[in-house]
């Protein structure tokens, strides 16, 4: 049984996906698109997870040098250019 689609924009999208994926029908194309979207959402990590990873990398770098002079460092890097 095919789903009933009453929205021309959705029909056009389903047909576009069907052609792009060589699906046998719009139903197969919709199923494939929905499956891919679910997989994408399941792979997506939360901000908290990504932030925790970045914070762990920053912590692994250790303390910063309070005597470090960024201006002098930058000037030395650009010297001779």
Residue pairs with C-beta under 8 A, 6 or more apart in sequence:
2 25
2 26
2 27
3 27
3 30
5 11
5 14
5 26
11 26
14 26
14 29
14 30
14 33
15 26
15 29
17 23
17 29
17 30
17 32
17 33
18 25
18 26
18 28
18 29
21 29
21 32
23 29
23 32
